[in-house]
Amino acid sequence: MRVILHLDMDAFYASVEQRDRPELRGLPVIVGSPPDRRGVVCAASYEARKFGVRSAMPSRTAARLCPNGIFLSPRMDRYREESQRIFQVVATTGVLVEQVSVDEAYLDATEWVCASHVNDPDPLQTAMPLAASLKRDIREQRGLTASVGIASNKLLAKLASDFKKPDGLTLVPEETKVQFLRPLPCRALHGVGRVTAEVLSQAGLQTVGDIQDYAGDLRPLLGSFGPVLKRFSMGIDDRALELGGEAKSISSENTFLQDTSDRPVLRACLREQATDIAAKLLQSRLGARTVQVKVRYADFKTLTRQFSVEDPVVEAGEIYRLGCWLLGRDQLVRRPLRLLGLGVSGLAPLEGRQLTLPFPAPTLRTASGR
């Protein structure tokens, strides 16, 4: 049996801010644009999440939900620096590591368990001291908390790490994994997003237990993903750790036949690019934490702007709206464009965490004000 750990830092961006500024501990910290500007939330502390604040939410909405929220501008360089130091701690375990984002990783401790405890009747339980030690080292060396899940595969380990956040440590025994999964909503399963969840709901399948009990063939509903989802519902997942060679970003660009600042043309271009990117994310069962726009003017001057959120986005509408917002925030369409590009990075396996931005796409303003 494999022994897989999933490490997930708790409210990473906000926790770094609270650690660096102790006066913010215990307070509702919201990392993102200030509420008096058009912008979105990048991350929220657990104190702010209690009010319903979430990543990619408009900052104005977050301020309305959490009037006492403390808004801080994101410091992405600081978070990346902290991530490097955390994963230096992770590396000391000596196990195989798949880092899926700045604050999340899978660890394969199978060989570590075998080398430490030959013929152990419960290898998952044997990994508990390793997980506890890792959590302790991160807390003592970096002043941050992490949640860890332990199970026989990536699917279960990820769900286990979410089970008792923050500062959680949860093991899913192999013999009780089916019962552990039964009460969870369908969207908790890897690869189930809003659209798939709606299809399942229309078929009367609301929980993982409903999928477990479904006697029919899921392929008429979900195509080739049907049998895969059935296995996931039973806690069966044979995905191996990806230790290199995976895609780091997905992008789409369009060079116009004639330079343009025409708003309908640019919006149609962004929509098509977002749809193309979302399809590729769905095919790979990935979400993205960073959205980037790229513009090139007639004189070939090229500018890029990007924005990162703590929870991954995947749907075309989300990507399109963030792309529009970036163009509007920095007034990139102040003169005709030769090229317009849209891209995503910070790719991570999608574990049912798909977001819908609850605000309309911002207006793209041109130099003429159209």
C-alpha positions as CSV (number, residue, x, y, z in Angstrom):
1,M,0.0,0.0,0.0
2,R,1.2,3.5,-0.8
3,V,1.6,6.1,1.9
4,I,0.7,9.6,0.7
5,L,0.8,12.8,2.7
6,H,-0.9,16.1,1.5
7,L,0.6,19.2,3.0
8,D,-1.5,22.4,2.8
9,M,-0.4,25.6,4.5
10,D,-3.3,27.3,6.4
11,A,-4.5,30.6,4.8
12,F,-1.0,31.0,3.5
13,Y,-0.9,34.6,2.3
14,A,-2.9,36.0,5.2
15,S,-1.0,33.9,7.7
16,V,2.3,35.3,6.5
17,E,1.0,38.8,7.0
18,Q,-0.2,38.0,10.5
19,R,3.1,36.4,11.4
20,D,5.1,39.4,10.1
21,R,2.8,41.8,11.9
22,P,1.8,40.3,15.2
23,E,-0.7,43.0,15.9
24,L,-2.9,41.5,13.1
25,R,-3.1,38.0,14.8
26,G,-6.7,37.1,15.5
27,L,-8.0,39.8,13.3
28,P,-9.9,39.5,9.9
29,V,-7.1,40.1,7.4
30,I,-8.0,40.4,3.7
31,V,-5.2,40.3,1.2
32,G,-6.1,42.1,-2.0
33,S,-7.2,45.4,-3.5
34,P,-8.7,48.0,-1.1
35,P,-12.5,48.2,-1.1
36,D,-12.6,51.7,-2.4
37,R,-11.0,50.6,-5.7
38,R,-12.2,48.1,-8.3
39,G,-10.4,44.9,-7.4
40,V,-10.7,41.5,-5.9
41,V,-9.6,39.5,-2.9
42,C,-6.4,37.5,-3.2
43,A,-6.7,35.6,0.1
44,A,-8.4,35.9,3.5
45,S,-7.6,34.8,7.0
46,Y,-9.8,32.3,8.8
47,E,-11.2,35.2,10.9
48,A,-12.3,36.9,7.7
49,R,-13.6,33.6,6.2
50,K,-16.1,33.3,9.0
51,F,-17.9,36.3,7.4
52,G,-18.0,34.6,4.0
53,V,-15.0,36.3,2.5
54,R,-13.3,34.2,-0.3
55,S,-10.6,34.5,-2.9
56,A,-11.6,36.2,-6.2
57,M,-14.5,38.0,-4.5
58,P,-14.8,41.7,-5.3
59,S,-13.1,43.7,-2.6
60,R,-16.3,45.8,-2.2
61,T,-18.3,42.7,-1.5
62,A,-15.7,41.5,1.0
63,A,-15.9,44.9,2.8
64,R,-19.7,44.7,3.0
65,L,-19.6,41.1,4.4
66,C,-16.7,41.9,6.8
67,P,-16.9,45.7,7.8
68,N,-14.0,45.4,10.2
69,G,-11.8,43.6,7.7
70,I,-8.2,44.8,7.4
71,F,-7.2,45.1,3.8
72,L,-3.5,44.6,2.8
73,S,-1.9,44.8,-0.6
74,P,-0.4,41.4,-1.7
75,R,3.3,40.9,-1.4
76,M,3.8,38.1,-3.9
77,D,7.6,38.2,-3.7
78,R,7.4,37.8,0.1
79,Y,5.0,34.8,-0.3
80,R,7.3,33.1,-2.9
81,E,10.3,33.6,-0.6
82,E,8.5,32.1,2.3
83,S,7.4,29.2,0.1
84,Q,11.0,28.4,-0.8
85,R,11.9,28.3,2.9
86,I,9.0,26.1,3.8
87,F,9.9,23.6,1.1
88,Q,13.5,23.5,2.3
89,V,12.0,22.2,5.6
90,V,9.9,19.7,3.6
91,A,13.0,18.5,1.8
92,T,14.6,17.4,5.1
93,T,12.1,14.6,5.3
94,G,13.9,12.8,2.5
95,V,10.7,11.6,0.8
96,L,9.5,12.2,-2.8
97,V,7.7,15.6,-3.1
98,E,5.3,16.9,-5.7
99,Q,5.0,20.7,-5.1
100,V,1.7,21.8,-6.7
101,S,1.7,25.4,-5.6
102,V,3.5,27.9,-3.3
103,D,1.7,26.4,-0.3
104,E,0.7,22.9,-1.2
105,A,2.4,19.6,-1.9
106,Y,2.0,15.8,-2.0
107,L,4.6,13.6,-0.3
108,D,5.1,9.9,-1.0
109,A,6.3,8.3,2.2
110,T,6.0,4.7,1.1
111,E,9.7,4.0,0.9
112,W,10.3,5.9,4.1
113,V,7.8,3.7,5.9
114,C,9.2,0.5,4.5
115,A,12.7,1.5,5.4
116,S,11.7,2.5,8.9
117,H,9.3,-0.3,9.8
118,V,9.7,-3.5,7.9
119,N,6.4,-5.5,7.6
120,D,4.5,-2.9,9.6
121,P,0.8,-4.0,9.6
122,D,-0.4,-0.4,9.5
123,P,1.9,1.7,7.3
124,L,-0.4,4.7,7.3
125,Q,-0.3,4.9,11.1
126,T,3.5,4.6,10.9
127,A,3.6,7.8,8.9
128,M,1.8,9.8,11.7
129,P,5.1,10.8,13.5
130,L,6.6,11.9,10.2
131,A,3.6,14.2,9.5
132,A,3.5,15.5,13.1
133,S,7.2,16.2,13.0
134,L,6.9,18.1,9.7
135,K,4.1,20.2,11.1
136,R,6.1,21.0,14.2
137,D,9.3,21.9,12.2
138,I,7.3,24.3,10.0
139,R,5.7,25.9,13.0
140,E,9.0,26.3,14.9
141,Q,11.2,27.3,12.0
142,R,8.7,29.4,10.0
143,G,6.1,30.4,12.6
144,L,3.2,29.1,10.4
145,T,0.7,26.3,10.7
146,A,0.0,23.6,8.2
147,S,-2.6,20.9,7.8
148,V,-1.6,17.4,6.7
149,G,-3.7,14.5,5.5
150,I,-2.5,10.9,5.4
151,A,-4.0,8.2,3.2
152,S,-3.2,5.5,0.6
153,N,-3.6,7.9,-2.4
154,K,-3.7,11.6,-3.5
155,L,-7.4,11.9,-3.6
156,L,-7.9,10.8,0.1
157,A,-4.8,12.6,1.4
158,K,-6.1,15.9,-0.1
159,L,-9.5,15.5,1.4
160,A,-8.0,14.5,4.8
161,S,-5.8,17.7,4.9
162,D,-9.0,19.8,4.4
163,F,-10.9,17.9,7.1
164,K,-9.7,19.6,10.3
165,K,-8.3,22.9,9.1
166,P,-6.5,24.9,10.4
167,D,-3.5,23.1,12.0
168,G,-5.1,19.7,11.3
169,L,-3.7,16.2,11.1
170,T,-6.0,13.6,9.7
171,L,-5.5,10.0,8.7
172,V,-8.0,8.1,6.5
173,P,-7.7,4.3,7.2
174,E,-7.9,2.1,4.2
175,E,-10.7,0.0,5.7
176,T,-13.0,3.0,6.4
177,K,-12.3,5.2,3.4
178,V,-15.7,4.4,1.7
179,Q,-17.5,5.5,4.9
180,F,-15.3,8.6,5.1
181,L,-16.3,9.7,1.6
182,R,-20.1,8.9,1.8
183,P,-21.4,12.2,3.4
184,L,-19.2,14.5,1.3
185,P,-20.7,16.5,-1.6
186,C,-19.9,15.4,-5.1
187,R,-17.8,18.5,-5.7
188,A,-15.4,17.3,-3.0
189,L,-14.1,14.7,-5.5
190,H,-11.1,15.4,-7.7
191,G,-12.2,16.8,-11.1
192,V,-15.8,17.6,-10.2
193,G,-16.5,21.3,-10.9
194,R,-19.7,23.3,-11.2
195,V,-20.8,21.9,-14.6
196,T,-20.1,18.3,-13.6
197,A,-21.8,18.8,-10.3
198,E,-24.9,20.2,-12.0
199,V,-25.1,17.1,-14.3
200,L,-24.8,14.8,-11.3
201,S,-27.4,16.8,-9.4
202,Q,-29.9,16.5,-12.3
203,A,-29.4,12.7,-12.1
204,G,-30.2,12.8,-8.4
205,L,-26.6,12.5,-7.2
206,Q,-25.8,15.0,-4.5
207,T,-23.3,13.2,-2.3
208,V,-20.4,10.8,-2.8
209,G,-22.5,8.2,-1.2
210,D,-25.1,8.7,-4.0
211,I,-22.4,8.0,-6.6
212,Q,-21.3,4.9,-4.6
213,D,-24.8,3.5,-4.6
214,Y,-25.6,4.4,-8.2
215,A,-26.1,1.2,-10.1
216,G,-26.2,2.6,-13.6
217,D,-23.4,3.5,-16.0
218,L,-22.1,7.1,-15.5
219,R,-20.7,7.3,-19.0
220,P,-23.9,8.5,-20.5
221,L,-23.7,11.4,-18.1
222,L,-20.0,12.1,-18.0
223,G,-18.4,10.3,-20.8
224,S,-15.0,8.7,-20.2
225,F,-14.8,10.5,-16.8
226,G,-17.7,8.4,-15.5
227,P,-15.8,5.2,-14.6
228,V,-13.0,7.4,-13.2
229,L,-15.4,9.2,-10.9
230,K,-16.9,5.9,-9.8
231,R,-13.5,4.7,-8.7
232,F,-12.9,8.0,-6.9
233,S,-16.1,7.7,-5.0
234,M,-14.9,4.4,-3.7
235,G,-11.6,5.9,-2.6
236,I,-9.6,4.4,-5.5
237,D,-7.0,6.7,-7.1
238,D,-3.9,5.4,-8.9
239,R,-2.4,8.8,-9.8
240,A,1.3,8.9,-9.2
241,L,3.2,11.9,-7.9
242,E,4.3,14.3,-10.8
243,L,7.9,15.0,-10.1
244,G,8.7,17.1,-13.2
245,G,7.9,17.8,-16.7
246,E,4.3,19.0,-16.1
247,A,3.0,22.2,-17.7
248,K,3.8,25.4,-15.8
249,S,1.4,27.7,-17.7
250,I,-1.2,27.8,-20.4
251,S,-1.7,30.8,-22.6
252,S,-3.3,32.1,-25.8
253,E,-2.3,35.1,-28.0
254,N,-3.9,36.9,-30.9
255,T,-2.1,39.3,-33.3
256,F,-4.6,41.5,-35.1
257,L,-4.6,42.1,-38.8
258,Q,-5.0,45.8,-38.0
259,D,-4.1,47.5,-34.7
260,T,-7.3,48.0,-32.7
261,S,-8.6,49.5,-29.5
262,D,-12.2,48.5,-30.4
263,R,-13.8,47.3,-27.2
264,P,-16.1,44.6,-28.7
265,V,-13.2,43.2,-30.7
266,L,-11.0,43.0,-27.6
267,R,-13.7,41.5,-25.4
268,A,-14.5,38.9,-28.0
269,C,-10.8,38.0,-28.3
270,L,-10.5,37.7,-24.5
271,R,-13.6,35.5,-24.3
272,E,-12.2,33.1,-27.0
273,Q,-8.8,32.9,-25.3
274,A,-10.4,32.3,-21.9
275,T,-12.6,29.5,-23.4
276,D,-9.5,27.9,-25.0
277,I,-7.5,28.1,-21.7
278,A,-10.4,26.8,-19.6
279,A,-10.8,23.8,-22.0
280,K,-7.2,22.9,-21.6
281,L,-7.4,23.2,-17.8
282,L,-10.5,21.0,-17.7
283,Q,-8.8,18.4,-19.9
284,S,-5.8,18.3,-17.5
285,R,-8.0,18.6,-14.4
286,L,-6.1,21.6,-13.3
287,G,-6.9,25.0,-11.7
288,A,-4.8,28.1,-12.0
289,R,-3.8,30.6,-9.2
290,T,-2.5,33.3,-11.5
291,V,-4.1,35.1,-14.5
292,Q,-1.9,37.2,-16.8
293,V,-2.7,39.6,-19.7
294,K,-0.2,40.6,-22.3
295,V,-0.5,43.6,-24.7
296,R,1.8,44.7,-27.6
297,Y,1.4,48.1,-29.2
298,A,2.2,49.3,-32.8
299,D,5.8,50.2,-31.8
300,F,6.2,46.6,-30.5
301,K,6.3,47.8,-26.9
302,T,5.0,44.9,-24.8
303,L,3.5,44.9,-21.3
304,T,2.3,42.1,-19.1
305,R,0.2,42.3,-15.9
306,Q,-0.8,39.5,-13.6
307,F,-2.8,38.8,-10.5
308,S,-2.8,35.8,-8.1
309,V,-5.5,34.3,-5.9
310,E,-5.2,31.8,-3.2
311,D,-7.8,29.4,-4.5
312,P,-7.5,28.2,-8.1
313,V,-9.8,29.4,-10.9
314,V,-10.7,27.2,-13.8
315,E,-13.9,28.3,-15.6
316,A,-13.7,30.5,-18.7
317,G,-15.9,33.2,-17.1
318,E,-13.5,33.6,-14.2
319,I,-10.4,33.8,-16.4
320,Y,-12.1,36.3,-18.7
321,R,-13.3,38.5,-15.9
322,L,-9.9,38.7,-14.2
323,G,-8.3,39.4,-17.6
324,C,-10.7,42.3,-18.2
325,W,-10.0,43.6,-14.7
326,L,-6.3,43.6,-15.3
327,L,-6.6,45.5,-18.6
328,G,-8.9,48.0,-16.9
329,R,-6.9,48.4,-13.7
330,D,-3.7,49.4,-15.5
331,Q,-5.4,51.1,-18.5
332,L,-3.5,49.0,-20.9
333,V,-5.9,49.8,-23.8
334,R,-4.9,53.5,-23.9
335,R,-3.9,53.1,-27.6
336,P,-4.5,50.5,-30.3
337,L,-3.2,47.0,-29.7
338,R,-1.2,44.9,-32.1
339,L,-1.4,41.8,-29.9
340,L,-3.5,40.7,-27.0
341,G,-2.7,37.7,-24.9
342,L,-4.2,35.9,-21.9
343,G,-2.6,33.2,-19.8
344,V,-2.7,31.3,-16.5
345,S,0.0,29.8,-14.3
346,G,0.4,28.5,-10.8
347,L,-1.3,25.3,-12.0
348,A,-2.5,22.8,-9.4
349,P,-4.6,19.6,-9.5
350,L,-8.3,20.5,-9.2
351,E,-9.9,19.0,-6.1
352,G,-13.4,20.3,-6.5
353,R,-12.4,23.9,-5.7
354,Q,-13.8,25.9,-8.5
355,L,-14.9,29.5,-8.0
356,T,-17.5,31.7,-9.7
357,L,-16.7,35.4,-9.5
358,P,-19.9,37.1,-8.4
359,F,-19.4,40.4,-10.2
360,P,-19.8,41.6,-13.8
361,A,-16.9,41.9,-16.2
362,P,-15.4,45.4,-16.0
363,T,-15.7,47.8,-18.9
364,L,-12.7,48.0,-21.2
365,R,-12.0,51.7,-21.7
366,T,-10.1,52.9,-24.8
367,A,-8.2,56.2,-25.2
368,S,-11.4,57.6,-26.8
369,G,-13.5,56.5,-23.8
370,R,-15.5,54.0,-25.8
